[in-house]
């Protein structure tokens, strides 16, 4: 499928910030710095200004397990370029989401080693040495109702992969042809978590939720005719799902679904029933 690339497994390398913190604590233990100096440095390391329009949260990866993400919507190409350069400077993996061609080009200009995924409207940077062939968490599946849902589905898949999940893509298996989904049921049963992406009336998460016992993260998309109302019909259908325990994120929020799946999969024990 053009514009949809599979990734090698991601090994989370220790960030520049984490290395700096370890060195700072070693210096404190050795008596090379006093506590007041440590406090001052910690305040300076926790966030960093980018000119007069952004403040990068440099501690987010340590606090939450994933770094700050650059949202391209509402920002100029120049702002995207400057923020991307600062995130890359901190030495860790970063994502830039919701980028049109101009903004994607600006991010790639700032960080030439980054990769552009046009279907997902996403640019990702992984520092040299961060990729390795180690086992990833999960596995997890991203299921889409239709091909029209692919931009949101790929945003979810790439986000989850970047956060360390092994992703299985199961696309174009909506309820209008339910046999397509049923043919993949055994695969779904092996997943730690399943992201289900659908527009129209948003019925697919309820169907998946009635078939498997795994956690489900449902993503309504703005795809659909007339009274689909830009995704509100799918959103309301998912929120009122008859399948118990379905988690729902905002309309077209593939990024949020990928983050939610990563949080769930990090608790996954492959020996669980």
C-alpha positions in Angstrom: 0.0 0.0 0.0 1.6 3.3 -1.1 2.6 5.6 1.8 2.1 2.9 4.4 5.4 1.6 5.6 6.1 -1.1 8.2 8.7 -0.3 10.8 11.5 -2.3 12.4 11.1 -2.9 16.1 11.9 0.2 18.2 14.3 -0.1 21.2 13.9 2.8 23.5 17.5 4.2 23.9 18.4 6.3 26.9 17.8 9.9 26.1 20.3 12.7 26.4 18.2 14.1 29.2 18.2 10.9 31.2 22.0 10.7 30.8 22.3 14.3 32.0 20.1 13.5 35.1 22.2 10.4 35.9 25.4 12.4 35.7 23.9 15.2 37.9 22.9 12.7 40.6 26.3 11.1 40.5 27.9 14.5 40.9 25.6 15.2 43.9 26.4 11.8 45.5 30.1 12.5 45.0 29.8 16.0 46.6 30.8 17.8 43.4 27.6 19.9 43.5 25.4 21.0 46.3 21.6 20.5 46.5 20.8 24.1 45.6 22.8 23.8 42.4 21.0 20.5 41.6 17.6 22.2 42.1 18.6 25.1 39.8 19.7 22.7 37.1 16.5 20.6 37.4 14.4 23.7 37.0 16.3 24.6 33.8 16.1 21.0 32.4 12.4 20.5 32.9 11.4 22.7 30.0 13.0 24.9 27.4 11.7 27.9 25.4 11.6 28.0 21.7 11.8 31.7 20.8 8.7 33.4 22.0 6.0 30.9 20.8 6.7 27.5 22.4 7.9 25.9 25.6 9.1 22.3 25.1 8.4 19.9 27.9 11.7 18.0 28.1 10.7 15.8 31.1 7.6 14.2 29.5 9.3 11.0 28.4 10.6 10.4 32.0 7.2 11.2 33.6 4.8 9.6 31.1 6.8 7.1 29.1 6.5 9.0 25.8 8.0 12.4 24.7 6.2 15.6 23.8 4.6 15.5 20.3 4.5 18.4 17.9 1.0 19.1 16.7 1.3 20.8 13.3 -2.3 22.1 13.2 -2.5 25.8 14.0 1.3 26.3 13.7 3.2 27.9 10.9 5.8 26.0 8.9 8.5 28.1 10.6 7.2 27.3 14.1 7.1 23.6 13.2 10.7 23.8 12.0 12.0 25.5 15.1 10.1 23.2 17.5 11.3 20.1 15.6 14.9 21.3 15.8 14.6 21.7 19.5 13.1 18.3 20.1 15.8 16.7 18.0 18.4 18.6 19.9 17.2 16.9 23.2 18.3 13.6 21.7 15.2 11.5 21.8 12.5 10.1 19.5 9.9 12.6 18.5 6.7 12.7 16.5 5.3 15.6 14.5 1.6 15.1 13.7 -1.1 16.6 11.4 1.4 18.1 9.0 0.6 19.3 5.5 3.2 19.1 2.8 4.7 22.5 3.6 5.0 21.8 7.3 6.4 18.3 6.7 9.0 19.8 4.4 9.9 22.3 7.1 10.4 19.6 9.8 12.5 17.5 7.4 14.6 20.6 6.7 15.3 21.0 10.4 15.8 17.3 10.9 16.9 15.6 7.7 17.2 12.2 9.3 13.5 12.1 10.1 11.0 10.1 8.0 7.8 11.4 6.5 4.6 9.2 6.4 2.2 11.2 4.1 -0.9 8.9 4.6 -0.7 9.5 8.4 0.4 13.2 7.9 3.2 12.4 10.3 7.0 12.9 10.6 9.0 10.8 12.9 12.6 11.1 14.1 14.6 8.3 15.7 18.2 9.0 16.6 20.9 6.8 15.2 21.2 3.6 17.3 17.7 3.7 18.7 16.4 0.9 16.4 17.2 -2.7 17.2 15.6 -6.1 16.5 14.3 -6.6 20.0 10.9 -7.9 20.9 8.3 -5.2 21.3 5.3 -5.0 23.6 1.9 -6.2 22.7 1.1 -7.4 20.1 -1.6 -4.9 19.3 -3.9 -4.5 16.3 -5.2 -1.5 14.4 -8.5 -2.4 12.7 -10.1 0.0 10.2 -13.6 -0.2 8.8 -12.7 1.2 5.4 -9.8 2.4 3.3 -11.1 6.0 3.8 -10.2 5.6 7.5 -6.5 4.9 6.7 -5.1 8.4 7.6 -6.5 8.1 11.1 -5.6 4.3 11.4 -2.0 4.9 10.2 -1.7 7.8 12.7 -2.7 5.4 15.4 -0.5 2.6 14.2 2.7 4.7 13.8 2.2 6.4 17.1 1.8 3.0 18.9 4.8 1.6 17.0 6.9 4.5 18.1 5.9 3.9 21.7 7.1 0.3 21.4 4.2 -1.8 20.3 4.2 -4.6 17.7 1.4 -3.6 15.4 -0.8 -5.8 13.2 -2.8 -3.8 10.6 -6.2 -5.2 9.7 -7.7 -2.8 7.3 -11.0 -2.5 5.3 -13.0 -5.0 7.4 -16.1 -2.9 8.1 -19.6 -4.3 9.0 -20.9 -4.0 5.5 -18.8 -7.2 4.8 -18.6 -8.8 8.2 -17.0 -12.0 6.9 -13.8 -10.0 6.3 -13.5 -9.4 10.0 -14.5 -12.9 11.1 -11.7 -14.3 8.9 -9.2 -12.5 11.2 -10.8 -13.4 14.5 -8.0 -15.8 15.7 -5.4 -13.1 15.0 -7.5 -10.6 17.1 -7.7 -13.1 20.0 -3.9 -13.0 20.2 -3.7 -9.2 20.7 -3.0 -7.4 24.0 -5.1 -4.4 22.9 -7.1 -3.5 19.7 -7.6 -0.1 18.2 -10.8 0.0 16.1 -11.2 2.9 13.6 -14.5 3.6 11.9 -16.6 6.3 10.5 -20.2 6.2 9.2 -22.4 4.9 12.1 -19.3 3.7 14.0 -20.6 0.1 14.6 -17.3 -1.8 14.2 -16.0 -1.4 17.8 -19.2 -2.9 19.1 -18.8 -5.9 16.8 -15.2 -6.4 17.8 -16.1 -5.9 21.4 -18.6 -8.7 21.1 -16.0 -11.1 19.7 -12.9 -10.8 21.8 -12.0 -10.2 25.5 -9.1 -7.8 24.9 -9.2 -4.1 25.7 -10.6 -2.0 22.8 -9.8 1.6 22.0 -12.4 3.0 19.5 -11.7 5.9 17.2 -14.5 7.6 15.4 -13.6 9.2 12.1 -15.1 12.1 10.2 -15.8 9.8 7.2 -19.5 9.4 6.3 -22.4 10.8 4.3 -25.0 13.4 5.4 -26.1 12.8 9.0 -22.7 11.2 9.8 -22.1 14.9 10.8 -18.4 14.9 10.5 -17.9 12.0 12.9 -20.5 12.8 15.5 -22.7 9.9 14.6 -19.8 7.5 14.9 -18.7 9.1 18.2 -22.1 8.8 19.7 -22.5 5.3 18.5 -19.2 4.3 20.1 -20.0 6.1 23.3 -23.3 4.2 23.5 -21.7 0.8 22.5 -23.5 -2.3 23.6 -20.1 -4.0 24.0 -19.0 -3.4 27.6 -15.8 -1.6 28.4 -15.0 0.0 25.0 -12.8 3.1 25.5 -13.5 5.9 23.0 -11.2 8.8 22.0 -12.0 12.0 20.1 -13.0 12.2 16.4 -10.0 11.4 14.1 -7.7 11.2 17.1 -5.5 8.4 16.0 -2.6 9.8 18.0 -4.6 9.6 21.2 -5.6 6.0 20.5 -2.0 5.0 19.9 -1.0 6.5 23.2 -3.9 4.8 25.0 -3.0 1.5 23.5 0.6 1.9 24.5 -0.4 2.6 28.1 -2.6 -0.5 28.1 0.0 -2.8 26.5 2.7 -1.8 28.9 0.7 -3.6 31.6 0.2 -6.7 29.4 1.5 -10.0 30.6 1.8 -12.4 27.7 0.9 -15.2 30.0 -2.5 -13.7 30.8 -5.7 -15.4 29.6 
